[in-house]
Amino acid sequence: MPVKDLGFRRAAPALAVFAAVRLLGLAVLALWCAAAGSSPHTLLSARWDSLWYARIAAEGYGYEVRLPNGDVHSNLAFFPLLPWLERLVSAPTGLPYGSAGLVVSVVAGLAAAWGIFAVADLLYGRRAGVFAAGVWAALPVGIVQSMAYSESLFTALAAWALYGALRGRWLTAGLLAAGAGLTRPVGAAVVAAVWVAAALAWRGGERSWRMAAGAALAPLGAAAYVLWVGARTGDGLLGYLDVQGGWGNGFDGGWAFARFIGAKLASSAAPAGIGLIAGVVLVLWLYGLCVRRRQPAALLVYCGIVVALALCASGYFGSKPRLLLPAFPLLLPAAVALTRWRTGRAVAVLGAAALASAVYGAFWLNGSGPP
């Protein structure tokens, strides 16, 4: 693949578009919260998963909640990289851990946008890279990118690991894959992508110690944490699965999600069920489009695993939209399509999507939010 300069000047338009979309989302959230009497800072940094991450940063692992039905919600379900970074930011600044998480998300969001730009630029050109970063920022659940959650951090590590694999920078790809494995369980998708890219390069005749080292490094982050959890719980290799089971999480091929949608269709919430079906069909259609457009195998493997884990998990159905945030290869066909339009029309469409995302994000956070 062609070598392209990835300095700040080349990526600056993509970063500017990403920042503008996210700032619009935060501005609309601030206005909505002012009218609703809620705190945007609290909504972004001190609700749902962000509280669990902040508690890990403050106290370490070992906290759990026992529910009346006997289920145990343990903070061992949350991978450690984000809490470590929250501590790192909090120590010199004195910021509370939740606020430190927001700082991490801002930096990670820009890094993710840059990584998405880098992948799209490498494959389709600079203009497609700019639109790819903008479309990712303008997703309906894009507000999560500005929360003290791990999605932005994971996407940054994944995008740059994939870029490294596509460019044959094996040590970089392996190290970033290991970091992704310390961030979210879906880090396995990044590991698989690096391995597939290395296998194809090996088949094509490339042989180097860097390739072998990168492939060996890739799974170390996830493996280290899973093994540590197993040792801590005394349940060995199944320890982490048991922890997730306590949260009601597992992989059932999508059966529980299908039943959830069926229950919606059979109730007064039938429109919501129809919307869920439409969303699943759209995701699957986009993935099929990625396959037909012959995206590199590493991207298809990564994206396929992210989509499968998001759609086929057995719990927390309201989380599925945000679990799909790292699946940025799904957006590349849309970015390429926008490059074929006149600039004014493409900008207007992206701007409309950004405004809709901002309004929905403010409504969502002031309502049910992203569990």
Disulfide bonds with the S-S distance in Angstrom:
none
